[in-house]
Amino acid sequence: MIDDIVKRIYRSKSDIENLSRLRTLISDEADNFDYKKVVVNKPWGYEYLLYENTHVAIWVLYIKQNHATSMHCHPNKKSSLIVLEGSVICSHLEGYIERKAGEGLLIDEAVFHATKAVSKDGAFVMEIESPPNKKDLVRLKDEYGREHQGYEGLEKMSKDFNKYEYIDFHNGNFAKKCIKTIRNCSISIRFHSNPEDIHGLLMQEQGQIVCIIRGKLHDKSGNIVLSCGEVGVLPDILSKTKTVTFGDIMYLTIHHKK
């Protein structure tokens, strides 16, 4: 259920070749650092953990105008990107895709990609990683000299939230819909344990973008519509199929206020 609002970038031959050359730099060690309640300063802006469970880690990135993340990949996890505010250019080894607020990308494992903010006030981008592991990172190119380096260390961490536009869902009550706002963008997370009425519940959502952060969303024939960590266009999904789930599900929706 993907259209022009959410596009997918598939792993290419160039991705495979470059990753194989850099493979020895990858660490399989699990990252035990608790990123809750910290902001990670970056040369291009900052990022912080919005929410995490055993299936996904949801990050918010603020990218300054004309600055960009490194050209990097995650060999063992897939990523979903959603632009919350502003406009960006997402480059990969085969080209680039322009994305504006309310649009997103699905990025396969091991796809090298970089995100540059082109709007005047920078851009806010949500990144959903599945499974969580901050050390699953390989940098190919970087404007700030961080090639061959891992994720930022403790010296880049801050707890002075007054310097940033910061929200989080770490202590949310997800049995009821939990809602937070960044600029003109409303973000909600909800847990649902009754598989029989998931379609009706989703029909009541205002959000245009939906991301499954626990479980899977199926059609009535049992085919997977959205897997955990993937984003889709909610009105498009609901118009084409009756959605069901075969167990507990947790989902995030994004609604841009006009």
PLY file of the C-alpha trace (Angstrom):
ply
format ascii 1.0
element vertex 258
property float x
property float y
property float z
element edge 257
property int vertex1
property int vertex2
end_header
0.00 0.00 0.00
2.70 2.48 -1.02
2.12 5.49 -3.28
3.87 8.79 -3.89
3.43 9.87 -0.27
5.57 6.97 0.97
8.24 5.60 -1.36
10.63 2.69 -0.92
14.38 2.56 -1.54
15.64 -0.95 -2.28
19.15 -2.26 -1.72
21.27 -1.88 -4.85
24.41 -3.53 -6.21
26.35 -0.39 -5.22
25.12 -0.75 -1.63
26.28 -4.37 -1.48
29.69 -3.58 -2.95
30.38 -0.63 -0.64
29.16 -2.43 2.44
31.32 -5.47 1.73
34.35 -3.17 1.55
33.51 -1.64 4.94
32.12 -4.76 6.60
35.00 -5.22 9.02
34.04 -1.95 10.73
30.64 -3.22 11.85
30.19 -4.16 15.49
27.67 -6.85 16.44
27.79 -5.80 20.07
24.44 -4.72 21.46
24.19 -1.11 22.53
23.27 -1.05 26.21
23.30 2.72 26.64
19.92 4.15 27.71
19.12 6.99 25.29
15.94 7.97 27.09
15.89 11.57 28.37
19.00 12.72 26.48
19.54 14.76 23.33
22.42 13.78 21.05
24.17 16.79 19.52
25.24 16.39 15.91
27.23 18.65 13.58
24.08 18.94 11.44
21.69 19.56 14.37
20.48 17.11 17.01
18.42 13.98 17.57
16.69 12.22 20.45
14.83 9.03 21.24
11.07 9.58 21.15
10.06 6.04 22.11
11.56 2.54 22.16
10.36 -1.01 22.73
11.91 -4.38 21.88
10.75 -4.05 18.25
11.45 -0.45 17.23
13.31 2.71 18.19
11.68 5.99 17.15
13.98 9.00 16.82
13.34 12.67 16.04
16.04 14.49 14.06
16.36 18.24 13.67
18.55 19.05 10.65
19.73 22.61 10.07
19.24 24.23 6.67
21.79 23.04 4.08
23.20 20.50 6.51
23.00 16.74 6.03
23.45 13.47 7.85
26.32 11.25 6.75
25.90 8.88 3.82
25.39 5.82 6.01
23.61 2.51 6.21
22.26 0.10 8.80
23.30 -3.39 7.68
20.92 -5.28 9.97
17.88 -3.05 10.39
15.32 -1.35 8.19
14.38 2.31 8.55
11.30 4.39 7.91
11.63 8.17 7.52
8.79 10.69 7.86
9.22 14.43 7.39
7.43 16.17 10.26
8.30 19.76 9.32
10.15 21.36 6.40
11.63 19.84 3.26
14.55 17.47 2.71
16.49 15.73 -0.03
17.18 12.07 0.70
20.17 10.88 -1.30
21.16 7.28 -1.94
23.78 5.65 -4.16
21.43 5.52 -7.15
19.99 9.05 -6.95
17.84 11.17 -4.65
14.24 11.75 -3.58
12.73 15.05 -2.45
10.42 14.80 0.57
8.29 17.45 2.28
6.18 17.49 5.45
3.75 14.57 5.50
5.82 12.39 3.15
8.07 9.45 3.96
10.39 6.68 2.87
10.87 2.99 3.53
14.58 2.16 3.46
15.69 -1.46 3.21
18.50 -2.94 5.28
22.01 -1.99 4.09
20.87 0.92 1.88
23.27 3.86 2.08
21.35 7.11 2.51
21.78 10.73 3.61
19.16 13.35 4.50
19.71 17.07 3.82
17.41 19.86 5.01
16.64 22.40 2.28
13.91 24.47 3.96
14.76 27.86 5.51
14.14 26.83 9.13
15.65 23.38 8.78
13.62 20.19 9.03
12.26 17.80 11.62
12.38 14.16 10.54
11.17 11.05 12.34
13.24 7.89 11.89
11.83 4.50 12.92
14.50 1.79 13.19
13.69 -1.91 13.46
15.18 -3.61 15.39
16.74 -1.09 17.83
20.56 -1.01 17.80
22.46 2.27 17.56
25.73 0.48 16.86
24.35 -0.95 13.61
25.90 1.93 11.68
28.36 2.21 8.78
29.35 5.64 7.43
30.51 5.84 3.83
30.86 9.63 3.44
30.51 12.51 5.85
30.82 16.30 5.46
32.11 16.58 9.04
34.96 14.06 8.92
33.18 11.21 10.72
33.85 8.49 8.15
34.72 5.14 9.75
33.48 6.37 13.15
30.72 4.85 15.23
27.81 6.57 16.94
28.41 9.68 19.06
29.85 9.30 22.55
28.81 10.66 25.95
30.43 14.05 25.31
27.71 14.75 22.73
24.80 13.99 25.10
22.75 16.75 26.76
19.91 16.81 29.30
19.29 20.54 29.05
16.02 20.27 27.13
15.45 24.03 27.16
17.90 24.24 24.23
15.84 21.93 22.03
12.34 21.21 20.77
11.92 18.02 22.76
9.01 15.65 23.37
8.89 11.97 24.30
6.52 9.06 24.88
8.63 7.16 27.41
5.95 7.18 30.12
2.86 7.25 27.93
-0.43 5.52 28.78
-0.97 3.74 25.49
-4.18 1.97 26.49
-5.60 5.39 25.74
-4.30 7.32 22.77
-1.24 9.34 23.80
-0.72 12.52 21.75
2.24 14.93 21.48
2.91 17.84 19.10
5.93 19.16 17.19
5.23 22.44 15.39
2.10 21.79 13.26
2.45 18.02 13.47
0.42 15.86 15.85
1.93 12.45 16.77
-0.05 9.75 18.56
0.72 6.24 19.82
-1.88 3.65 20.81
-1.82 0.04 22.04
-4.74 -2.21 21.06
-5.43 -5.71 22.34
-8.74 -6.53 20.61
-8.00 -7.79 17.09
-11.67 -7.89 16.10
-12.22 -4.14 15.82
-8.84 -2.80 14.63
-10.29 -1.66 11.28
-12.97 0.42 12.98
-10.41 1.94 15.32
-8.13 2.91 12.44
-11.08 4.42 10.58
-11.47 6.90 13.45
-7.88 8.12 13.21
-7.19 11.55 11.73
-3.61 10.75 10.86
-2.54 10.30 7.26
0.63 8.34 8.06
0.55 5.16 10.14
3.47 3.10 11.44
3.20 -0.30 13.13
5.48 -0.40 16.17
4.36 -3.75 17.57
2.68 -6.64 15.76
1.56 -6.64 12.11
-1.37 -5.34 10.13
-3.00 -7.86 7.76
-5.77 -7.84 5.18
-8.81 -10.11 5.56
-7.02 -12.89 3.64
-4.15 -12.89 6.12
-1.62 -11.15 3.85
0.68 -8.64 5.56
-0.24 -5.03 4.81
2.31 -3.41 7.13
5.05 -5.11 9.12
6.50 -3.79 12.35
8.59 -0.68 11.71
7.00 0.11 8.35
5.03 3.25 7.47
2.05 3.51 5.16
-0.63 5.93 4.02
-3.59 5.20 6.29
-6.48 6.42 4.05
-5.01 4.46 1.14
-4.75 1.28 3.21
-8.27 1.56 4.61
-9.81 2.25 1.19
-8.34 -0.88 -0.39
-8.76 -3.58 2.23
-10.41 -4.57 5.50
-7.56 -4.55 8.02
-7.19 -7.20 10.71
-4.58 -8.22 13.27
-4.00 -11.58 14.90
-2.89 -10.35 18.30
-1.85 -7.24 20.17
-0.85 -4.30 18.04
0.70 -0.93 18.70
0.71 1.83 16.13
1.79 5.42 15.63
-0.11 7.96 13.54
0.97 11.37 12.25
-1.46 14.15 11.44
-0.38 17.46 9.91
-2.62 20.34 10.95
-3.54 22.70 8.15
0 1
1 2
2 3
3 4
4 5
5 6
6 7
7 8
8 9
9 10
10 11
11 12
12 13
13 14
14 15
15 16
16 17
17 18
18 19
19 20
20 21
21 22
22 23
23 24
24 25
25 26
26 27
27 28
28 29
29 30
30 31
31 32
32 33
33 34
34 35
35 36
36 37
37 38
38 39
39 40
40 41
41 42
42 43
43 44
44 45
45 46
46 47
47 48
48 49
49 50
50 51
51 52
52 53
53 54
54 55
55 56
56 57
57 58
58 59
59 60
60 61
61 62
62 63
63 64
64 65
65 66
66 67
67 68
68 69
69 70
70 71
71 72
72 73
73 74
74 75
75 76
76 77
77 78
78 79
79 80
80 81
81 82
82 83
83 84
84 85
85 86
86 87
87 88
88 89
89 90
90 91
91 92
92 93
93 94
94 95
95 96
96 97
97 98
98 99
99 100
100 101
101 102
102 103
103 104
104 105
105 106
106 107
107 108
108 109
109 110
110 111
111 112
112 113
113 114
114 115
115 116
116 117
117 118
118 119
119 120
120 121
121 122
122 123
123 124
124 125
125 126
126 127
127 128
128 129
129 130
130 131
131 132
132 133
133 134
134 135
135 136
136 137
137 138
138 139
139 140
140 141
141 142
142 143
143 144
144 145
145 146
146 147
147 148
148 149
149 150
150 151
151 152
152 153
153 154
154 155
155 156
156 157
157 158
158 159
159 160
160 161
161 162
162 163
163 164
164 165
165 166
166 167
167 168
168 169
169 170
170 171
171 172
172 173
173 174
174 175
175 176
176 177
177 178
178 179
179 180
180 181
181 182
182 183
183 184
184 185
185 186
186 187
187 188
188 189
189 190
190 191
191 192
192 193
193 194
194 195
195 196
196 197
197 198
198 199
199 200
200 201
201 202
202 203
203 204
204 205
205 206
206 207
207 208
208 209
209 210
210 211
211 212
212 213
213 214
214 215
215 216
216 217
217 218
218 219
219 220
220 221
221 222
222 223
223 224
224 225
225 226
226 227
227 228
228 229
229 230
230 231
231 232
232 233
233 234
234 235
235 236
236 237
237 238
238 239
239 240
240 241
241 242
242 243
243 244
244 245
245 246
246 247
247 248
248 249
249 250
250 251
251 252
252 253
253 254
254 255
255 256
256 257
